[in-house]
Amino acid sequence: MKLTSRLKQLINAGEATASSVESTSEVDRPDPVFPRVLMIVHDPIIPFENNRKLHDVLKWHDPVALAQQYISDVEAASYGYVNYQVVDKIYVDGFPVKEDGFAYDADSYLFRWRSRTGFHYPDTMDYKRVLDEYGVVQWVNLGQIQEVWLFGFPYAGYYESRMVGADAFWCNAPPLQDLTCKRRFVVMGFSFERGSGEMLENLGHQAESIMAQVYRQKRGDDNLWERFTRHEKTHPGQSECGNVHFAPNSDRDYDWANRRTVNSRCDDWFNFPNFQGTTRLVNCDEWGRGDMRFHHLWWLGHMPHINGKTNGILNNWWAYIVDPNLVK
């Protein structure tokens, strides 16, 4: 059975794990990695709601359950290569401070959310304040963590992902330059009002930014990232895997339920780096008929994930995604 069908079947059954997903390639895959993660959860207690946490008051998702689903999904999509390890969780009973010093309180936030009016702008959280408060850079410099996951609510002020470090680069957000940080690391911003599909969307955009940086000096057919992301809208008759927002046959952003059939080379990426010119007709039946999570798992599952190098670049793209320090 092809990987695309197998992965979708396993996820439908809630059984997607590294051991159950088989690659179509017989080439040895790299040894697994275990990135260490710090979770910082902004989930204030609401005194006038029986001291319940915000996510419970508004009947949103449990951040710990979301994290577990995300870990499982990424393990499956990376063929067991990426095994995130949450080494600590910090629960913050409060609202993060914005870059201009503003912070909601329980009354003001719930009023704004329930009325859907008057949210504060600019919205961006003061990242440096949070990183300093919890000594995150020291954790990174000591090798205790490689990534940070923020969990919060709508209008918490998070970017979907942001890179930090002395030589950080664009990662779906402006880099946060920090000369005291010896290694690049990514701060993910997740909302517990949303689901696992949106979390994978954040990861997908992180991957797009990092892989564009990896291939920034390659031109023409040597830029395999550009080739991977081709879709019918931009490259008629030359569709490959598309990108986070565009499936191979999409006409617009988020058009994952398009039933139009197009010829695609998506399967040929399972032959990487020894392309065979494989093409076939595909439509949304391949990636979940509009389901965000299934599409993103399908897309991530097509990324090269084997040993070796091609033109000086690792054949395992996941290595760059989980460790941007490998990007030269």
N, C-alpha and C positions, 0 to 999 in steps of 0.2 A: 504494500500500500504506500502511495506517495506520502511524503512528509506533510504536505499541506492538509490532506484529508486526515491523516493520523493525528496531527497536533490538534486540529479542530475537534475531532471526535473525543480525544482525551479531555480537552478543556470543557467540552459540553458535559462530560461525565464528572467533572471536578477531579480528575485524576492525573492532570498534567504534571509530570515530574521528569527529572533528568533521565532516570533509568528507563522510563517508558517511552521516550521520544527517540526514535532512531533516525539518524541522518541517512540521506540517499548516497552519501559519499563513503567510500571505503578507506579514504585517507585518514591517518591517525589524527585525532583531535588533540588540542593542547590540554595539559593538566589543568584541573579546575583551580579557580582562585576564590578567595574568601574575603572580599573587601569588608573592612570593619566600619560600622556606621554608628554615628551618634544621632539619636532622635530627640528633637526639641519640640514639644507639643504645647502650643498656646491654646488652652482649653479652660478658660476661667470658670470658677465656681460662681453661680448666680444666687446670691443670698435670698432674694425674694421669690425664687423658684425652688424652695425647699433644699437649698444648697446643692442643687444638681449642677453638673458641668454643662457648659454651653452646648456641646454636641448632643447631650441627652435632652436638654430643654427643647431644642429645635428638631429632635428626632433625626439627627444626622448620623453618619457612620462612626463606629468605634475606630479610632486611629490605629490601635494595635491590630485589629482584624484587617484593616486596609493594608498595613505594612506586611502582614503575613501573606496576603493574597499577591501583593506585588512581588515579594521575594520568590514565591512559587512560580509566578508567571515569567519572571526574568530568568530563573533557572531553566525552565522549559524552553523558552525562546532561544536561549544561548546554548542549548544542548548540554546542560550541566556545567558549563564553564563558569558562570557567575553565580556564586552562592553568598549572598549578602549575610553578614552577621551583625545584628544589632547588639552592640556591646554596652550601651547605656541609654536610658530614657530620662529626659528631664521634662517634668510636667510644670508648666508655668501657669500659675493662678493669676492671670492678668492679660491685658491686651498689649501687643507690641507697640513700641513708640515709632512714630513716623520720622522721616528725615528732618522735618521741620519742627519736631518736638511734640506734635499732637499725639494723643492717645485716647481711644474710646474708654468709657467705663460701661458697666453692665446696662445701666439705664439707657444711655445714648445709643449704644450699639443695637440693642434689641428694638428700640424705637425706629432707628434707621432701617433695620432689616425688615421689620414688619410693615413699615410704610413704604419701603423701597424708595426713599427720598433722602437727600441731603448728606450722602456719604462724603467723607472728607477727601479733598484733593489738595496737594498731591498725595497719592496713596502709598508710595513706596516706603517700606519699613526701613529703619535705620539698621542696616546690616552690621556695620562696624560695632555699634553698641551691643548688639546681641552676641556677636563673636567674642568681643572683649569680656562681656559679663560672664560668659561660661568658659572662658579660657580655651576657646576652640583652636586657635592657632598653635598654642602649646601642645594640645593633644595631637595635632597633625605633625608638628615638628618632631615629636617623640615617637611617631609611628603608631600611636594608639588608635587612630581613626584615619580613614581615607575619604570619607564622605559624610555629609550632614544632611539629614532629612528634617525639614520643618513641616509640621502639621498644624493647620489652623483653619480658619473660617473665611468666607468671602470678605474681601476688603481687609484682609490681614496685612496686605502690602507686600506679599511675596512675589518674586519672579518665579516662573516655572522651573528655571535652573539658572544658576549664576556661578561663575568660576572665580575663585579667590587665589591670590598668590602674587609673588613678585613679578612673574612673567605670565600672568593669567591672560586669556584671550576671550573673545566673544563666545558666549555659550547660551544662546537665546536670550541674552541680556548683557548689558555693559559689564566688562570685567571689573572686579574689585581688586585693585592693585594693593598689595601689602608686602612691603619690603622685608618684614620680619618673618614672613612665611617661607620656609625653605622648599616647599613642594606645592604644586597646584592641587586644588581640591574643588569639588563641586558641592554647592548647597542647593538641594532640591526643595521646591516649595509645593507641598501637596495640600489640597483642601479636603477636609472630612465631610464637606457638604456634597462632594462629588464621589465618583467611584473609581474602581481599578482601571477602567478604560482611560480615564483622564490622567491617571498616574502614568500609564504607558505612553500617553501622548507627550507628557513632559519628558520622559526618557527618549522618545523618538526625536523630539526637537533638540535635545542634548546631543544625540547621536549625529543629527544633521550638522550641527555646528562643529563638532569635533572632527567628523570625517571630512568636512569641507576644508578644515585647517590642515588635516593630514595631506590632502591632495592638492593644496593650493598652488604648488609649483608644477603640477603636471598639466599637460595640454593635450587636446585631441583625444585619441583613443587611449592614451596612457592615464587619463583621468577616469579611473574606474568608478569613482564615486558619482561623478556626473552621469556616467552611463547607467549605473544602478538605478538612479532616480528618474530616469526617463519615463514619460507616460504619453498616452495618445494625444493629449491636448497640446503638448509642447513638441512632440516628436511623432507625428502621424506615421503609422506603419513601422515604428521603431520602439514600441513600448517595451519596457523591461519591468522593474518592480514598483516604480512610482516613488512617492515620498509620503510623509506622515499624513498630509491632507489630501493627496491625490492618489487613488488607486490607479492601476494601469489604464482603466477605461473612464476615469472621472472627467466630467465636464466642468466642475467647479470644486471649490473647497468643501471638504467633508462629504463628498458625493460617493459614499461607500456602498450605496444600494443600487447603483446604476446597473441595469440588466443588459446594457449594450455589450455585445461580444466584440473583442478586439484580439488581434494576434499579438502575442507577447513572448518575450524571451525570459520570463521570470524563472522558469524551470532550469534554464541553463546556468543559473547561479549556484545550483547544487553541484555543478561540474567544476566550479571555480578551483584553480585558475586555468584549467584546461577546457575552455569553452568548446562546445560541440556544435554551436549554432542551433540548438534546440529551440523550437518555437511551437506554440499551440494556441488555440482560441480559449480565452478566459472571460469571465464576467464576475459579478458579485457573489456568485455561488462559491467562489474560491475563498473568500475572506469574510464570510458571515452575514452577507446580505444586509449590510448597513450597521451591523453591530461594531461599535468603535473598538472594543477590546479585541474582538476576533480579528478585525483588520490589522490592528497594530501588532498582534502576535504573529499573524501571517507575514507581515512586512519585516519585522525583526528576525523572524525565523529564516528569511532568505539571505541574511547577511553572511558573508564568508566567515568561517569559524574553524579553520584548519591550520596546521603547522606550516612553517616556511615563509618565504618572502617573494614578492613579485615587484620588480623594479624598485627594490629597496624598502618596500612597505610590507608590513606584516600581513599575512593571509588571514589572520584572525582579527577582524575589525573590532570585536568585542574588547580586545586588550586595550585599545585606545579609549574606548567609551568608558570603561571603568577605571582607567588610569591615564589621565591626560598628560602625565609627566613623560609618557612615552612619545608624545608628539614632538617632533624636532622642528 
